[in-house]
Structures are given as structure tokens and as C-alpha cells.
Amino acid sequence: MPNLNQTLVDEIAESCIRSYRNLPKAGKTVNNEWTVLSCIVQYDTLTKSHEVVSLGTGSKCIGANKLSSQGNILNDSHAEVIARRGFLIYLYENISNANENKQSIFVLKDHYKYTLKDNIEFIFYSSQMPCGDASIIPKTEDSSDICELLSSNKREAQDDLCDVENKKKKVDIHRTGAKRLLHDEQDPKESGENYHRVAHVRTKPGRGDRTLSVSCSDKIARWIHCGVQGSLLHLILLKFIFIKHFILGSGVPYSEETLHRALLQRESEVTFEDRLKEIPYFYRTSLIFPHVRTDINQRPAASSVVWAKTENILFEVAVQGKKLGVTKKKANDLSSSLGISKYKLYKKFLELLNTNKELKENICGTEPVENIPYNEMKRKAIQYQEQWSETKEVFFKSWTLKPDIWNFCINKIS
């Protein structure tokens, strides 16, 4: 599909906002709260129709000391990440449908791998610029009011943070609460445009101990370079799945030039035209998500919402990486974890393998899947890992150092 026209961009944004509006009240913003909304939208190039297939809200992240080696606690609850993880659930169900000759966006090829139908494309909507490098935007006169309004706190998620020195007649930038990696050169934090160093990997801010989750700018850039499907799904797909179009909301700072820097180029000496398999388009809708931050006294919503268009609609509310409503007694029960947790997504992957003997043997040989840890299975996606290693070396230069703790297995597979 070529560039989207502004009418279609606004229609898609309206569909995303309407989808949020139609959700149950649980987990949504209440008085004096703000949040971020992100959605993945499916577009059919034959029928020229679109539909929201996953939705996420939120702006929270847990600290490093709360990570769970069992994969049952969600590390990152920013809207962009939530929407993408809900999208994975949608993809798993469609692959399962293709395996059972049901209606699906995938077709089975070569007896055991799947590929996306040619008429299916995906669009990413977010109500504001992603945190991290993409939020370091040169200020313009028309954004000065909102900058002064938002200049006090970090994105505690709000990453379009601004410099109060905006009134001075000099070049200035919007700031981000995301931090440079500990082993990298830190931001100079000088006045004006010299406050940040741009084009670098950053980790998300959090209360208490520092988080190990990289910013949404970094994660989205990874999806653009390595596909939104991740390593596990790449094991069963013939091709990477790329987002073709990105739509950003109004009412907050925006810069297409900054998006190109943060998501496509960084400091790489190789131009993105020569490096990327699929170059996305960027747009700004004229619509404003009603729950963006408009006042410095507003609080970020404590919870996140995930929704996905599946046969049994996925709708969950997350608080501190766990499912809302689970009793303290069952808080660490694996069966009570969010449907988008590492544990539940890996379980879906293994269940899918068990329905396709050729695929399972191709990936695992004769080894029982119940004996293969999550992190070991991810390493089996050699093509994906090679693409990711090259991307880190050429594009990112550095990356956060996470402990390799997710060596859990799934013992009960339906």
C-alpha cells in the first residue's frame, strides 16, 4: 500500500480511539489521570478495509529487582509494548487457524512454515511520540505552551518533557525521562539543546531501582529492523513481519525528522535505505486522544490495559506487571499470570508446535519441547538472532545488559 492520505490516517486514528472508548471501565483512566494509547491495525489491500486487532495502554515499568525468572511478571507496561504483545496473541491464533484450515491471515507453506497473505499489512498507532530518543525534539513556537505545561515530571512515563527555559530566545528541545545506559557516556544536562545526547539507546525511568527495559524508541526501532514478530514466532514463519505505517497523535510534540533519526538511522554510517528490508511511512493524525496529559497535576494511570481481537476476546488489566484481581495468595501462581507474559506466550508457542509434527521436528529434533527452556528456544531462531546481532552492531552500537534468567520450561502443555 502506498502512502496513506490524511482522511484515512484520521479514520484509522478514530478507530483506535473508539476501540479504547468501547472497552470496559476496568483499568481505564479516572479523574485527573492520563495514559498513552497504542494500537496495531490490520489493513486489507484488496477490500481497502481496516480493523484494530490489538490495543494497549500504560506508562509504567518495573525495576530490575522485580524481574521474575519464571516469565510470569510483565517487565514493561508501556502502551506500545502492551499493544505489540497483544498482537502476538492475535498472530498465534491466526497461525493456529491456518493449521486447522480455518479463516486466517496466514497460509501454510512448505508443509510446516507459515507466511502472511499478500493482501495483509499492519499499521501502528500511538497517541504520542515513543519515549526515549524519538521524544528529544527541537521546540517550535507552536509547542511552547504545552511544553511549559509538561515541564515538571518525567514520563514516569511522560517523555515529552520540556525545558522550562523555553521562554528564552534560544534553541531548545523537549526532554525525555529515559536514561542513557550506565556503561555509556551520560547526558551533559546543559541548558537548551545540549541537555541530551541524541541517537542513543536509553532505559525507561521507574520508581526506586533502575529499570532494564529499553525505551519505546529503541524497541520500535528493533521491530522495524528485525520484525515485530520476535524470535519465537520467526521460528515458524517464512518471513519477518514488518509494520508498514506509523501514525502519531496530535496535541503533543511531534517531529518526523526525529522519528527518522530515532527509528531508522541513529548514528549508523550505513543509510537506512540500504539496510532496512521494509522502510515505513510516518504520519500525524489531526485527532487528539482524550486522555493525553494536559496538566502537570495529572497522575499517570496506575494500570495498563491489553485487548486483542481473538475468538475469545483477550481483555486484561495489568498492575505492576501482574493481572488485576488476582489474590495475594495466587500472585505468583504461573496460571494467574497475564496472557501476554513471557510464560503464557511461550506456552502458546509450544502448544502450536505440538499441533504440527513436521514443524516441531524441524525446530527441536527429537527433544521433548517440555524440556527446552524459553531462552534456549529463542536462540534456535538463528536467522533472527543474526539479524538482531547485525542491527545492534551497525545501528544501536550498544544495548542494555539483562541477566539471562529466563530459563523456565513449560511442563503442562495442552
Secondary structure, 3 states (H helix, E strand, C coil): CCCCCHHHHHHHHHHHHHHHHCCCCCCCCCCCEECCEEEEEEEECCCCEEEEEEEEECEEECCHHHCCCCCCCCCEEEHHHHHHHHHHHHHHHHHHHHHCCCCCCEEEECCCEEEECCCEEEEEEECCCCCCHHHCCECCHHHHHHHHHCCCCCCCCCCCEECHHHHCCCCCEEECCCEECCCCCCCCCCCHHHCCCCCCCEECCCCCCCCCCECHHHHHHHHHHHCCCHHHHHCCECCCCCCCEEEECCCCCCCHHHHHHHHHHCCCCCCHHHHCCCCCEEEECCCCCCCCCCCCCCEECCCEEEEECCCCCEEEEEECCEECCCCHHHCCCHHHCCCCCHHHHHHHHHHHHCCCHHHHHHHHCCCCHHHCCHHHHHHCCHHHHHHHHHHHHHHHCCCCCCCCCCCCCCCCCC
